Amino acid sequence: MNTPHDPPPTRILIVCTGNVCRSPYAEFLLGAGLAEVDASGFEVRSAGTGALRGHPIDAWSTMLLGPLAATAAGFTATQLTAGLVARQDVVLTMTREHRSAVLRSCPEALRRTFSLREFARLLDTVDPERLPRSRAARWMGLAPELAANRTSAQLPDPAQDDVVDPFGQGPEVFRRMASQIAPAVERIVAFERRAVEEAWEQR
């Protein structure tokens, strides 16, 4: 738990369409991973551009969370709003189309909005040793730096940064979704873990 002297948690918003399949799966996976590195340093939540408000997370997404499934109890879908976006430090979307929707609602979020897989991939363009030691300062500067590296690190086929939509589909599509989200989450968590370790070594 943060004390009055601690900086506020870094706020990360994950966005998909209905907020019942992809984004909550990524929310609980990323939230748990970052909590292992910094127990109170991050606040991860999700929303949908056309949220199925009040609906729980999809049963297949819950199943794919495995041991983390219990953390999804009580989850209900939330509609994306400009105000919600404005309060975030980083916004991670499931597709480039979702990123465009976020920016239509909140254009000033341009340099802190990425697709999830794009953000994870762009982390390879940054050396954690060059970043500030404190988590708050590190993440404040991280998004703008990654945004500046977008053009030089663009994929030949940008669609590779998108996550498949499994809504209404069978378990094989949900497994494909998980296979696209989980490695990106692992890269983000590994990056933060390395940054924290570097900060401790420099003390």
Contacts in CASP RR format, 6 or more apart in sequence:
PFRMAT RR
TARGET T0000
AUTHOR 0000-0000-0000
METHOD contacts of the structure
MODEL  1
MNTPHDPPPTRILIVCTGNVCRSPYAEFLLGAGLAEVDASGFEVRSAGTG
ALRGHPIDAWSTMLLGPLAATAAGFTATQLTAGLVARQDVVLTMTREHRS
AVLRSCPEALRRTFSLREFARLLDTVDPERLPRSRAARWMGLAPELAANR
TSAQLPDPAQDDVVDPFGQGPEVFRRMASQIAPAVERIVAFERRAVEEAW
EQR
1 40 0 8 1.000
2 8 0 8 1.000
2 9 0 8 1.000
2 40 0 8 1.000
2 41 0 8 1.000
6 40 0 8 1.000
7 134 0 8 1.000
7 135 0 8 1.000
7 136 0 8 1.000
8 136 0 8 1.000
9 40 0 8 1.000
9 41 0 8 1.000
9 42 0 8 1.000
9 43 0 8 1.000
10 41 0 8 1.000
10 42 0 8 1.000
10 43 0 8 1.000
10 89 0 8 1.000
10 90 0 8 1.000
10 135 0 8 1.000
10 136 0 8 1.000
10 139 0 8 1.000
11 42 0 8 1.000
11 43 0 8 1.000
11 45 0 8 1.000
11 87 0 8 1.000
11 88 0 8 1.000
11 89 0 8 1.000
11 90 0 8 1.000
12 30 0 8 1.000
12 42 0 8 1.000
12 43 0 8 1.000
12 44 0 8 1.000
12 45 0 8 1.000
12 88 0 8 1.000
12 89 0 8 1.000
12 90 0 8 1.000
12 91 0 8 1.000
12 92 0 8 1.000
13 44 0 8 1.000
13 45 0 8 1.000
13 46 0 8 1.000
13 47 0 8 1.000
13 84 0 8 1.000
13 85 0 8 1.000
13 88 0 8 1.000
13 90 0 8 1.000
13 91 0 8 1.000
13 92 0 8 1.000
14 23 0 8 1.000
14 26 0 8 1.000
14 27 0 8 1.000
14 30 0 8 1.000
14 44 0 8 1.000
14 45 0 8 1.000
14 46 0 8 1.000
14 47 0 8 1.000
14 91 0 8 1.000
14 92 0 8 1.000
14 93 0 8 1.000
14 94 0 8 1.000
14 116 0 8 1.000
15 23 0 8 1.000
15 46 0 8 1.000
15 47 0 8 1.000
15 48 0 8 1.000
15 49 0 8 1.000
15 80 0 8 1.000
15 91 0 8 1.000
15 92 0 8 1.000
15 93 0 8 1.000
15 94 0 8 1.000
15 98 0 8 1.000
15 101 0 8 1.000
15 102 0 8 1.000
16 22 0 8 1.000
16 23 0 8 1.000
16 46 0 8 1.000
16 48 0 8 1.000
16 49 0 8 1.000
16 93 0 8 1.000
16 94 0 8 1.000
16 95 0 8 1.000
16 98 0 8 1.000
16 163 0 8 1.000
16 165 0 8 1.000
17 48 0 8 1.000
17 49 0 8 1.000
17 50 0 8 1.000
17 94 0 8 1.000
17 98 0 8 1.000
17 165 0 8 1.000
17 167 0 8 1.000
18 48 0 8 1.000
18 49 0 8 1.000
18 50 0 8 1.000
18 51 0 8 1.000
18 52 0 8 1.000
18 77 0 8 1.000
18 167 0 8 1.000
19 46 0 8 1.000
19 47 0 8 1.000
19 48 0 8 1.000
19 50 0 8 1.000
19 51 0 8 1.000
19 52 0 8 1.000
19 77 0 8 1.000
19 78 0 8 1.000
19 79 0 8 1.000
19 80 0 8 1.000
20 52 0 8 1.000
20 55 0 8 1.000
20 56 0 8 1.000
20 57 0 8 1.000
20 58 0 8 1.000
20 61 0 8 1.000
20 77 0 8 1.000
20 167 0 8 1.000
21 57 0 8 1.000
21 58 0 8 1.000
21 60 0 8 1.000
21 61 0 8 1.000
21 165 0 8 1.000
21 166 0 8 1.000
21 167 0 8 1.000
21 174 0 8 1.000
21 177 0 8 1.000
22 61 0 8 1.000
22 94 0 8 1.000
22 163 0 8 1.000
22 165 0 8 1.000
22 166 0 8 1.000
22 177 0 8 1.000
22 181 0 8 1.000
23 46 0 8 1.000
23 47 0 8 1.000
23 48 0 8 1.000
23 94 0 8 1.000
24 46 0 8 1.000
24 57 0 8 1.000
24 58 0 8 1.000
24 61 0 8 1.000
24 72 0 8 1.000
24 75 0 8 1.000
24 77 0 8 1.000
25 57 0 8 1.000
25 61 0 8 1.000
25 64 0 8 1.000
25 65 0 8 1.000
25 177 0 8 1.000
25 178 0 8 1.000
25 181 0 8 1.000
26 46 0 8 1.000
26 92 0 8 1.000
26 94 0 8 1.000
26 116 0 8 1.000
26 181 0 8 1.000
26 185 0 8 1.000
27 44 0 8 1.000
27 45 0 8 1.000
27 46 0 8 1.000
28 65 0 8 1.000
28 68 0 8 1.000
28 71 0 8 1.000
28 72 0 8 1.000
29 65 0 8 1.000
29 68 0 8 1.000
29 181 0 8 1.000
29 182 0 8 1.000
29 185 0 8 1.000
30 44 0 8 1.000
30 185 0 8 1.000
30 188 0 8 1.000
30 189 0 8 1.000
31 42 0 8 1.000
31 44 0 8 1.000
32 68 0 8 1.000
32 71 0 8 1.000
33 185 0 8 1.000
33 189 0 8 1.000
34 41 0 8 1.000
34 42 0 8 1.000
34 44 0 8 1.000
34 188 0 8 1.000
34 189 0 8 1.000
34 192 0 8 1.000
35 42 0 8 1.000
36 189 0 8 1.000
37 189 0 8 1.000
37 192 0 8 1.000
37 193 0 8 1.000
37 196 0 8 1.000
38 135 0 8 1.000
38 192 0 8 1.000
38 196 0 8 1.000
41 135 0 8 1.000
45 78 0 8 1.000
46 78 0 8 1.000
47 78 0 8 1.000
47 79 0 8 1.000
47 80 0 8 1.000
47 81 0 8 1.000
47 84 0 8 1.000
48 77 0 8 1.000
48 78 0 8 1.000
48 79 0 8 1.000
48 80 0 8 1.000
49 80 0 8 1.000
49 98 0 8 1.000
49 101 0 8 1.000
49 102 0 8 1.000
50 79 0 8 1.000
50 80 0 8 1.000
51 77 0 8 1.000
51 78 0 8 1.000
51 79 0 8 1.000
51 80 0 8 1.000
52 77 0 8 1.000
53 76 0 8 1.000
53 77 0 8 1.000
53 78 0 8 1.000
53 79 0 8 1.000
54 76 0 8 1.000
54 77 0 8 1.000
55 76 0 8 1.000
55 77 0 8 1.000
56 72 0 8 1.000
56 74 0 8 1.000
56 75 0 8 1.000
56 76 0 8 1.000
56 77 0 8 1.000
57 72 0 8 1.000
57 75 0 8 1.000
58 166 0 8 1.000
58 167 0 8 1.000
58 174 0 8 1.000
60 166 0 8 1.000
60 170 0 8 1.000
60 171 0 8 1.000
60 174 0 8 1.000
61 72 0 8 1.000
61 166 0 8 1.000
61 174 0 8 1.000
61 177 0 8 1.000
62 69 0 8 1.000
62 72 0 8 1.000
63 69 0 8 1.000
64 174 0 8 1.000
64 175 0 8 1.000
64 177 0 8 1.000
64 178 0 8 1.000
65 71 0 8 1.000
65 72 0 8 1.000
78 84 0 8 1.000
80 101 0 8 1.000
80 102 0 8 1.000
80 105 0 8 1.000
81 105 0 8 1.000
82 105 0 8 1.000
82 106 0 8 1.000
83 106 0 8 1.000
85 91 0 8 1.000
85 102 0 8 1.000
85 105 0 8 1.000
85 106 0 8 1.000
85 109 0 8 1.000
85 113 0 8 1.000
86 106 0 8 1.000
86 108 0 8 1.000
86 109 0 8 1.000
88 109 0 8 1.000
88 112 0 8 1.000
89 112 0 8 1.000
89 139 0 8 1.000
89 140 0 8 1.000
89 143 0 8 1.000
90 112 0 8 1.000
90 113 0 8 1.000
90 114 0 8 1.000
90 119 0 8 1.000
90 139 0 8 1.000
90 142 0 8 1.000
90 143 0 8 1.000
91 99 0 8 1.000
91 102 0 8 1.000
91 109 0 8 1.000
91 112 0 8 1.000
91 113 0 8 1.000
91 114 0 8 1.000
92 113 0 8 1.000
92 114 0 8 1.000
92 115 0 8 1.000
92 116 0 8 1.000
92 119 0 8 1.000
93 99 0 8 1.000
93 101 0 8 1.000
93 102 0 8 1.000
93 113 0 8 1.000
93 114 0 8 1.000
93 115 0 8 1.000
93 116 0 8 1.000
94 115 0 8 1.000
94 116 0 8 1.000
94 162 0 8 1.000
94 163 0 8 1.000
94 165 0 8 1.000
95 115 0 8 1.000
95 161 0 8 1.000
95 162 0 8 1.000
95 163 0 8 1.000
95 165 0 8 1.000
96 115 0 8 1.000
96 158 0 8 1.000
96 159 0 8 1.000
96 161 0 8 1.000
96 162 0 8 1.000
97 162 0 8 1.000
98 115 0 8 1.000
99 113 0 8 1.000
99 114 0 8 1.000
99 115 0 8 1.000
102 109 0 8 1.000
102 113 0 8 1.000
103 109 0 8 1.000
103 110 0 8 1.000
103 113 0 8 1.000
110 147 0 8 1.000
111 143 0 8 1.000
111 144 0 8 1.000
111 147 0 8 1.000
112 143 0 8 1.000
112 144 0 8 1.000
112 147 0 8 1.000
114 122 0 8 1.000
114 143 0 8 1.000
114 146 0 8 1.000
114 147 0 8 1.000
115 161 0 8 1.000
115 162 0 8 1.000
115 163 0 8 1.000
116 163 0 8 1.000
116 181 0 8 1.000
116 184 0 8 1.000
116 185 0 8 1.000
117 160 0 8 1.000
117 161 0 8 1.000
117 162 0 8 1.000
117 163 0 8 1.000
117 180 0 8 1.000
117 184 0 8 1.000
118 150 0 8 1.000
118 161 0 8 1.000
119 146 0 8 1.000
119 184 0 8 1.000
119 188 0 8 1.000
120 183 0 8 1.000
120 184 0 8 1.000
120 185 0 8 1.000
120 187 0 8 1.000
120 188 0 8 1.000
121 153 0 8 1.000
121 155 0 8 1.000
121 161 0 8 1.000
121 184 0 8 1.000
121 187 0 8 1.000
122 146 0 8 1.000
122 149 0 8 1.000
122 150 0 8 1.000
122 153 0 8 1.000
123 146 0 8 1.000
123 187 0 8 1.000
123 188 0 8 1.000
123 191 0 8 1.000
124 153 0 8 1.000
125 146 0 8 1.000
125 149 0 8 1.000
125 152 0 8 1.000
125 153 0 8 1.000
126 142 0 8 1.000
126 145 0 8 1.000
126 146 0 8 1.000
126 149 0 8 1.000
126 191 0 8 1.000
128 191 0 8 1.000
128 194 0 8 1.000
128 195 0 8 1.000
128 198 0 8 1.000
129 198 0 8 1.000
131 138 0 8 1.000
131 141 0 8 1.000
131 142 0 8 1.000
131 195 0 8 1.000
132 138 0 8 1.000
132 141 0 8 1.000
133 198 0 8 1.000
133 199 0 8 1.000
133 202 0 8 1.000
133 203 0 8 1.000
134 199 0 8 1.000
135 192 0 8 1.000
135 196 0 8 1.000
138 195 0 8 1.000
155 161 0 8 1.000
163 177 0 8 1.000
163 180 0 8 1.000
163 181 0 8 1.000
164 173 0 8 1.000
164 176 0 8 1.000
164 177 0 8 1.000
164 180 0 8 1.000
165 177 0 8 1.000
166 173 0 8 1.000
166 174 0 8 1.000
166 176 0 8 1.000
166 177 0 8 1.000
END
